[in-house]
Amino acid sequence: MLTINEIFYSIQGESSWAGEPCIFIRLTACNLRCTYCDTAYAFYDGKKMSIQEILKEIQKFNCKLVEVTGGEPLLQEESYPLMDILVDNSYKVLLETSGSILVNKVNPKVIKIIDFKTPSSQMTHHNLWANLSHLNTQIDEVKFVIGDRSDYEWSKSVITQYGILNRCHKVLMSPTHTVLDPGTLGRWIRDDSLPIKLQVQFHKYLKMS
């Protein structure tokens, strides 16, 4: 059984899949407490569901793109068989994870989006850089949430230090919503000619979940 905070159908707001209809399976619990967290309601609340019950629920939606998120979904051991079964049922599966738990057991067909923590999150000590060795350069993505110039400079530094551009499909930078203006971050990226992607939380501008 898994503890599920919510299952809903909306427009994907993040990653390279932003703008596409997507089913979200949000698992309960997180081992981090990021200062800018916008899903703190997923820390504790949820209901027990079997994988078959989850499948039945998502089959109500005419959509084959699914994101498994949290919280931190990999805290629940049954998240792995859940993703396996979703893949077996011809879903394109995105996994949004903090990078604080090794992703080596994740189905290789799952698109991993690792959200490494920047200094403003106060959670950088949880980053497991070993996860970079388990990324597929054809599909997987690395994300940094940027709250200020210090976060940006730190992210540039670790991108170079760990050779991240050559270890994943795309590197994303996202401004902390209502904290850093997207245009400001965009200008920093442009002025430094960084070969990365600026990402905004698209769904928040649409006023959708």
Phi and psi in degrees as GROMACS dihedral restraints (atoms count N, CA, C in turn):
[ dihedral_restraints ]
;  ai    aj    ak    al  type     phi  dphi    fc
    3     4     5     6     1  -112.5    20    10
    4     5     6     7     1   150.6    20    10
    6     7     8     9     1   -97.1    20    10
    7     8     9    10     1   114.3    20    10
    9    10    11    12     1  -108.0    20    10
   10    11    12    13     1   125.7    20    10
   12    13    14    15     1   -77.4    20    10
   13    14    15    16     1   -44.1    20    10
   15    16    17    18     1  -166.0    20    10
   16    17    18    19     1   154.4    20    10
   18    19    20    21     1  -128.8    20    10
   19    20    21    22     1   126.1    20    10
   21    22    23    24     1  -150.4    20    10
   22    23    24    25     1   164.4    20    10
   24    25    26    27     1  -117.3    20    10
   25    26    27    28     1   126.9    20    10
   27    28    29    30     1  -154.6    20    10
   28    29    30    31     1  -160.0    20    10
   30    31    32    33     1  -102.3    20    10
   31    32    33    34     1   128.6    20    10
   33    34    35    36     1   -61.0    20    10
   34    35    36    37     1   128.0    20    10
   36    37    38    39     1  -103.7    20    10
   37    38    39    40     1    -9.1    20    10
   39    40    41    42     1  -135.2    20    10
   40    41    42    43     1   171.7    20    10
   42    43    44    45     1    69.0    20    10
   43    44    45    46     1  -175.9    20    10
   45    46    47    48     1   -68.7    20    10
   46    47    48    49     1    -9.1    20    10
   48    49    50    51     1   -95.4    20    10
   49    50    51    52     1     6.9    20    10
   51    52    53    54     1   -55.7    20    10
   52    53    54    55     1   136.4    20    10
   54    55    56    57     1    97.8    20    10
   55    56    57    58     1   -10.4    20    10
   57    58    59    60     1   -96.6    20    10
   58    59    60    61     1   144.5    20    10
   60    61    62    63     1   -57.6    20    10
   61    62    63    64     1   139.7    20    10
   63    64    65    66     1  -153.4    20    10
   64    65    66    67     1   143.9    20    10
   66    67    68    69     1   -94.2    20    10
   67    68    69    70     1   133.6    20    10
   69    70    71    72     1  -111.4    20    10
   70    71    72    73     1   128.7    20    10
   72    73    74    75     1  -113.6    20    10
   73    74    75    76     1   105.4    20    10
   75    76    77    78     1   -99.5    20    10
   76    77    78    79     1   116.8    20    10
   78    79    80    81     1   -88.2    20    10
   79    80    81    82     1   148.4    20    10
   81    82    83    84     1   -80.8    20    10
   82    83    84    85     1   146.9    20    10
   84    85    86    87     1    97.6    20    10
   85    86    87    88     1   144.2    20    10
   87    88    89    90     1  -149.5    20    10
   88    89    90    91     1   142.4    20    10
   90    91    92    93     1   -92.8    20    10
   91    92    93    94     1    -2.2    20    10
   93    94    95    96     1  -114.5    20    10
   94    95    96    97     1   164.7    20    10
   96    97    98    99     1  -138.5    20    10
   97    98    99   100     1    69.9    20    10
   99   100   101   102     1   -65.1    20    10
  100   101   102   103     1   141.4    20    10
  102   103   104   105     1   -62.3    20    10
  103   104   105   106     1   -30.7    20    10
  105   106   107   108     1  -100.7    20    10
  106   107   108   109     1    13.5    20    10
  108   109   110   111     1   -55.3    20    10
  109   110   111   112     1   131.6    20    10
  111   112   113   114     1  -110.6    20    10
  112   113   114   115     1    10.1    20    10
  114   115   116   117     1  -131.8    20    10
  115   116   117   118     1    38.9    20    10
  117   118   119   120     1   -61.0    20    10
  118   119   120   121     1   -21.8    20    10
  120   121   122   123     1   -63.9    20    10
  121   122   123   124     1   -14.3    20    10
  123   124   125   126     1   -90.4    20    10
  124   125   126   127     1     0.8    20    10
  126   127   128   129     1   -63.8    20    10
  127   128   129   130     1   -38.8    20    10
  129   130   131   132     1  -128.8    20    10
  130   131   132   133     1   -37.6    20    10
  132   133   134   135     1   -78.9    20    10
  133   134   135   136     1   140.4    20    10
  135   136   137   138     1   172.3    20    10
  136   137   138   139     1   170.7    20    10
  138   139   140   141     1  -126.4    20    10
  139   140   141   142     1   150.1    20    10
  141   142   143   144     1   -73.8    20    10
  142   143   144   145     1   130.7    20    10
  144   145   146   147     1  -140.9    20    10
  145   146   147   148     1   141.6    20    10
  147   148   149   150     1   -80.4    20    10
  148   149   150   151     1   164.3    20    10
  150   151   152   153     1   -61.2    20    10
  151   152   153   154     1   -39.0    20    10
  153   154   155   156     1   -65.4    20    10
  154   155   156   157     1   -36.8    20    10
  156   157   158   159     1   -65.7    20    10
  157   158   159   160     1   -38.0    20    10
  159   160   161   162     1   -65.1    20    10
  160   161   162   163     1   -44.6    20    10
  162   163   164   165     1   -58.5    20    10
  163   164   165   166     1   -44.3    20    10
  165   166   167   168     1   -61.5    20    10
  166   167   168   169     1   -39.5    20    10
  168   169   170   171     1   -66.5    20    10
  169   170   171   172     1   -45.0    20    10
  171   172   173   174     1   -75.9    20    10
  172   173   174   175     1   -19.1    20    10
  174   175   176   177     1   -69.4    20    10
  175   176   177   178     1   -10.1    20    10
  177   178   179   180     1   -69.4    20    10
  178   179   180   181     1   -20.2    20    10
  180   181   182   183     1  -103.6    20    10
  181   182   183   184     1   137.8    20    10
  183   184   185   186     1   -85.8    20    10
  184   185   186   187     1    72.5    20    10
  186   187   188   189     1  -155.4    20    10
  187   188   189   190     1   139.9    20    10
  189   190   191   192     1  -113.9    20    10
  190   191   192   193     1     8.8    20    10
  192   193   194   195     1  -103.2    20    10
  193   194   195   196     1   123.8    20    10
  195   196   197   198     1  -130.0    20    10
  196   197   198   199     1   135.4    20    10
  198   199   200   201     1  -112.1    20    10
  199   200   201   202     1   130.1    20    10
  201   202   203   204     1   -99.4    20    10
  202   203   204   205     1   119.9    20    10
  204   205   206   207     1  -142.1    20    10
  205   206   207   208     1  -169.9    20    10
  207   208   209   210     1  -153.8    20    10
  208   209   210   211     1  -144.6    20    10
  210   211   212   213     1    50.4    20    10
  211   212   213   214     1  -161.7    20    10
  213   214   215   216     1  -116.7    20    10
  214   215   216   217     1   102.2    20    10
  216   217   218   219     1   -62.3    20    10
  217   218   219   220     1   -29.1    20    10
  219   220   221   222     1   -74.9    20    10
  220   221   222   223     1    -5.0    20    10
  222   223   224   225     1   -65.5    20    10
  223   224   225   226     1   -25.9    20    10
  225   226   227   228     1   -97.7    20    10
  226   227   228   229     1   117.4    20    10
  228   229   230   231     1   -57.7    20    10
  229   230   231   232     1   -30.9    20    10
  231   232   233   234     1   -76.1    20    10
  232   233   234   235     1    -2.1    20    10
  234   235   236   237     1   -65.2    20    10
  235   236   237   238     1   -29.1    20    10
  237   238   239   240     1   -68.7    20    10
  238   239   240   241     1   -53.4    20    10
  240   241   242   243     1   -63.1    20    10
  241   242   243   244     1   -30.0    20    10
  243   244   245   246     1   -59.5    20    10
  244   245   246   247     1   -48.7    20    10
  246   247   248   249     1   -65.1    20    10
  247   248   249   250     1   -37.7    20    10
  249   250   251   252     1   -58.9    20    10
  250   251   252   253     1   -46.1    20    10
  252   253   254   255     1   -69.9    20    10
  253   254   255   256     1   -36.8    20    10
  255   256   257   258     1   -60.8    20    10
  256   257   258   259     1   -44.3    20    10
  258   259   260   261     1   -61.9    20    10
  259   260   261   262     1   -44.0    20    10
  261   262   263   264     1   -63.0    20    10
  262   263   264   265     1   -24.6    20    10
  264   265   266   267     1   -96.0    20    10
  265   266   267   268     1    22.1    20    10
  267   268   269   270     1    67.1    20    10
  268   269   270   271     1    25.3    20    10
  270   271   272   273     1   -86.7    20    10
  271   272   273   274     1   143.7    20    10
  273   274   275   276     1   -85.9    20    10
  274   275   276   277     1   119.4    20    10
  276   277   278   279     1  -111.2    20    10
  277   278   279   280     1   126.8    20    10
  279   280   281   282     1  -105.3    20    10
  280   281   282   283     1   137.2    20    10
  282   283   284   285     1  -116.0    20    10
  283   284   285   286     1   119.5    20    10
  285   286   287   288     1   -99.5    20    10
  286   287   288   289     1   114.9    20    10
  288   289   290   291     1  -136.9    20    10
  289   290   291   292     1   154.6    20    10
  291   292   293   294     1   -79.3    20    10
  292   293   294   295     1   -13.7    20    10
  294   295   296   297     1    82.3    20    10
  295   296   297   298     1     8.5    20    10
  297   298   299   300     1   -92.3    20    10
  298   299   300   301     1    -6.0    20    10
  300   301   302   303     1  -128.8    20    10
  301   302   303   304     1   137.8    20    10
  303   304   305   306     1   -60.2    20    10
  304   305   306   307     1   138.0    20    10
  306   307   308   309     1  -101.5    20    10
  307   308   309   310     1    13.6    20    10
  309   310   311   312     1   -65.7    20    10
  310   311   312   313     1   -19.5    20    10
  312   313   314   315     1   -94.1    20    10
  313   314   315   316     1     0.4    20    10
  315   316   317   318     1   -75.9    20    10
  316   317   318   319     1   136.7    20    10
  318   319   320   321     1   -48.8    20    10
  319   320   321   322     1   129.4    20    10
  321   322   323   324     1   -62.8    20    10
  322   323   324   325     1   -16.3    20    10
  324   325   326   327     1   -84.5    20    10
  325   326   327   328     1   -11.1    20    10
  327   328   329   330     1   -77.8    20    10
  328   329   330   331     1   135.8    20    10
  330   331   332   333     1   -85.2    20    10
  331   332   333   334     1   111.5    20    10
  333   334   335   336     1   -89.9    20    10
  334   335   336   337     1   130.7    20    10
  336   337   338   339     1  -119.3    20    10
  337   338   339   340     1   104.3    20    10
  339   340   341   342     1   -97.0    20    10
  340   341   342   343     1   122.0    20    10
  342   343   344   345     1  -100.6    20    10
  343   344   345   346     1    80.1    20    10
  345   346   347   348     1   -65.0    20    10
  346   347   348   349     1   142.5    20    10
  348   349   350   351     1   -89.0    20    10
  349   350   351   352     1   130.7    20    10
  351   352   353   354     1   -90.5    20    10
  352   353   354   355     1   166.1    20    10
  354   355   356   357     1   -54.4    20    10
  355   356   357   358     1   -36.5    20    10
  357   358   359   360     1   -66.6    20    10
  358   359   360   361     1   -17.9    20    10
  360   361   362   363     1   -73.7    20    10
  361   362   363   364     1   -21.6    20    10
  363   364   365   366     1    64.1    20    10
  364   365   366   367     1    24.4    20    10
  366   367   368   369     1  -127.3    20    10
  367   368   369   370     1    17.3    20    10
  369   370   371   372     1   -61.4    20    10
  370   371   372   373     1   -26.0    20    10
  372   373   374   375     1   -67.6    20    10
  373   374   375   376     1   -10.1    20    10
  375   376   377   378     1   -92.3    20    10
  376   377   378   379     1    -8.0    20    10
  378   379   380   381     1   -65.7    20    10
  379   380   381   382     1   125.0    20    10
  381   382   383   384     1  -102.8    20    10
  382   383   384   385     1    98.3    20    10
  384   385   386   387     1   -69.0    20    10
  385   386   387   388     1   -17.1    20    10
  387   388   389   390     1   -59.7    20    10
  388   389   390   391     1   -21.6    20    10
  390   391   392   393     1   -61.6    20    10
  391   392   393   394     1   -23.9    20    10
  393   394   395   396     1   -62.6    20    10
  394   395   396   397     1   -24.6    20    10
  396   397   398   399     1   -77.1    20    10
  397   398   399   400     1    -8.1    20    10
  399   400   401   402     1  -113.5    20    10
  400   401   402   403     1    19.4    20    10
  402   403   404   405     1   -98.0    20    10
  403   404   405   406     1   146.7    20    10
  405   406   407   408     1   -94.7    20    10
  406   407   408   409     1   118.7    20    10
  408   409   410   411     1   -68.3    20    10
  409   410   411   412     1   -10.3    20    10
  411   412   413   414     1   -88.6    20    10
  412   413   414   415     1   -24.2    20    10
  414   415   416   417     1  -135.2    20    10
  415   416   417   418     1   -27.6    20    10
  417   418   419   420     1   -83.4    20    10
  418   419   420   421     1   153.9    20    10
  420   421   422   423     1  -129.8    20    10
  421   422   423   424     1   152.7    20    10
  423   424   425   426     1  -121.9    20    10
  424   425   426   427     1   134.5    20    10
  426   427   428   429     1  -124.1    20    10
  427   428   429   430     1   144.1    20    10
  429   430   431   432     1  -126.4    20    10
  430   431   432   433     1   126.9    20    10
  432   433   434   435     1   -90.7    20    10
  433   434   435   436     1   122.8    20    10
  435   436   437   438     1  -107.9    20    10
  436   437   438   439     1   120.0    20    10
  438   439   440   441     1  -101.0    20    10
  439   440   441   442     1   -22.3    20    10
  441   442   443   444     1  -163.6    20    10
  442   443   444   445     1  -179.2    20    10
  444   445   446   447     1   -62.2    20    10
  445   446   447   448     1   -34.5    20    10
  447   448   449   450     1   -62.7    20    10
  448   449   450   451     1   -42.2    20    10
  450   451   452   453     1   -59.7    20    10
  451   452   453   454     1   -42.3    20    10
  453   454   455   456     1   -63.0    20    10
  454   455   456   457     1   -48.1    20    10
  456   457   458   459     1   -65.2    20    10
  457   458   459   460     1   -39.7    20    10
  459   460   461   462     1   -61.6    20    10
  460   461   462   463     1   -44.5    20    10
  462   463   464   465     1   -63.8    20    10
  463   464   465   466     1   -43.5    20    10
  465   466   467   468     1   -57.6    20    10
  466   467   468   469     1   -41.3    20    10
  468   469   470   471     1   -63.8    20    10
  469   470   471   472     1   -46.5    20    10
  471   472   473   474     1   -73.1    20    10
  472   473   474   475     1   -30.0    20    10
  474   475   476   477     1   -59.2    20    10
  475   476   477   478     1   -42.9    20    10
  477   478   479   480     1   -72.1    20    10
  478   479   480   481     1   -46.3    20    10
  480   481   482   483     1   -57.8    20    10
  481   482   483   484     1   -42.0    20    10
  483   484   485   486     1  -101.9    20    10
  484   485   486   487     1     5.9    20    10
  486   487   488   489     1    58.0    20    10
  487   488   489   490     1    40.5    20    10
  489   490   491   492     1   -65.2    20    10
  490   491   492   493     1   -32.4    20    10
  492   493   494   495     1   -60.2    20    10
  493   494   495   496     1   -27.3    20    10
  495   496   497   498     1   -97.0    20    10
  496   497   498   499     1     4.8    20    10
  498   499   500   501     1  -118.1    20    10
  499   500   501   502     1     3.2    20    10
  501   502   503   504     1  -149.3    20    10
  502   503   504   505     1   174.1    20    10
  504   505   506   507     1   -76.3    20    10
  505   506   507   508     1   -43.3    20    10
  507   508   509   510     1  -145.8    20    10
  508   509   510   511     1   146.8    20    10
  510   511   512   513     1  -110.2    20    10
  511   512   513   514     1   131.0    20    10
  513   514   515   516     1  -117.0    20    10
  514   515   516   517     1   144.2    20    10
  516   517   518   519     1  -123.9    20    10
  517   518   519   520     1   132.7    20    10
  519   520   521   522     1  -126.6    20    10
  520   521   522   523     1   128.3    20    10
  522   523   524   525     1   -72.0    20    10
  523   524   525   526     1   140.1    20    10
  525   526   527   528     1   -60.1    20    10
  526   527   528   529     1   123.5    20    10
  528   529   530   531     1   -60.0    20    10
  529   530   531   532     1   130.4    20    10
  531   532   533   534     1    70.7    20    10
  532   533   534   535     1    -0.1    20    10
  534   535   536   537     1  -105.6    20    10
  535   536   537   538     1   -48.9    20    10
  537   538   539   540     1  -118.7    20    10
  538   539   540   541     1   128.2    20    10
  540   541   542   543     1   -65.1    20    10
  541   542   543   544     1   129.6    20    10
  543   544   545   546     1   -56.8    20    10
  544   545   546   547     1   -35.7    20    10
  546   547   548   549     1   -64.1    20    10
  547   548   549   550     1   -35.9    20    10
  549   550   551   552     1   -63.5    20    10
  550   551   552   553     1   -48.1    20    10
  552   553   554   555     1   -62.9    20    10
  553   554   555   556     1   -40.6    20    10
  555   556   557   558     1   -59.4    20    10
  556   557   558   559     1   -40.8    20    10
  558   559   560   561     1   -66.7    20    10
  559   560   561   562     1   -39.1    20    10
  561   562   563   564     1   -60.2    20    10
  562   563   564   565     1   -46.6    20    10
  564   565   566   567     1   -62.3    20    10
  565   566   567   568     1   -45.2    20    10
  567   568   569   570     1   -62.1    20    10
  568   569   570   571     1   -47.4    20    10
  570   571   572   573     1   -66.0    20    10
  571   572   573   574     1   -28.6    20    10
  573   574   575   576     1   -93.4    20    10
  574   575   576   577     1     0.1    20    10
  576   577   578   579     1    51.1    20    10
  577   578   579   580     1    42.1    20    10
  579   580   581   582     1   -73.3    20    10
  580   581   582   583     1   130.0    20    10
  582   583   584   585     1   -82.7    20    10
  583   584   585   586     1    57.8    20    10
  585   586   587   588     1  -128.4    20    10
  586   587   588   589     1   179.3    20    10
  588   589   590   591     1  -113.8    20    10
  589   590   591   592     1   128.5    20    10
  591   592   593   594     1   -77.6    20    10
  592   593   594   595     1   129.4    20    10
  594   595   596   597     1  -124.7    20    10
  595   596   597   598     1   132.6    20    10
  597   598   599   600     1  -112.0    20    10
  598   599   600   601     1   159.4    20    10
  600   601   602   603     1   -79.1    20    10
  601   602   603   604     1    85.4    20    10
  603   604   605   606     1   -50.9    20    10
  604   605   606   607     1   -42.0    20    10
  606   607   608   609     1   -64.5    20    10
  607   608   609   610     1   -28.0    20    10
  609   610   611   612     1   -73.0    20    10
  610   611   612   613     1   -30.6    20    10
  612   613   614   615     1   -75.2    20    10
  613   614   615   616     1   -26.5    20    10
  615   616   617   618     1   -83.3    20    10
  616   617   618   619     1    -8.3    20    10
  618   619   620   621     1    58.1    20    10
  619   620   621   622     1    44.2    20    10
  621   622   623   624     1  -118.0    20    10
  622   623   624   625     1   161.2    20    10
